[in-house]
């Protein structure tokens, strides 16, 4: 592996690990970083890398929540609770899974541009602030066990919106859950679980489409980026869960708006 490219891969892994779980758009940040300091690798590989590096992030969810997600428990009741949770997660996956499968190429080729990313950053930044500061919603779901099929599907439609680069999957689903009456911590945890089948499926789809025709060095870059994303995600998930228990998303809304202005100014003048 080339040392310079390896450093870029590490930085991208850090960006992925942090921004995947914060409501600021991991894909948007990674595409923007690659535009500023591009990987000097094949275009096809970079496209695959930007998706497959997410595997490190979802592995962090599995490790942190293994006891909650593993269905083979000592008691039948606990096993049924976990299977019920997985059922809700799979239901929530349907909207984004169907749309992503049908329009993956269009999203990748037409929407992964800085104007789309900047617009999504700004629009959702405003929405975060308005929803947090101006809208009062009654919370009716306080535990994961209280999430209904309707709640899961509702959050699934918000996850579908996050297929647009710059939107933020975690931000959309968490706020979507809150709009539906789910408490912020519960919506955040369920959002993490929703990421598992969607991100794993997207990574598998991209790998299959690539034909797995990578060099040894490219496989090394994938492994390195995923490892870094995994380690950083462990800290990011814990940090976000601590944050959402006593803070809202207004600060992320402001950040998104500022970043949208910076992105627009940079690319307009370059």
PyMOL commands that set and color helices and strands:
alter all, ss='L'
color gray80, all
select helices_A, chain A and resi 3-19+26-36+43-52+54-64+66-69+76-111+114-134+144-146+149-161+169-179+184-210+216-244+250-269
alter helices_A, ss='H'
color red, helices_A
deselect
rebuild
show_as cartoon
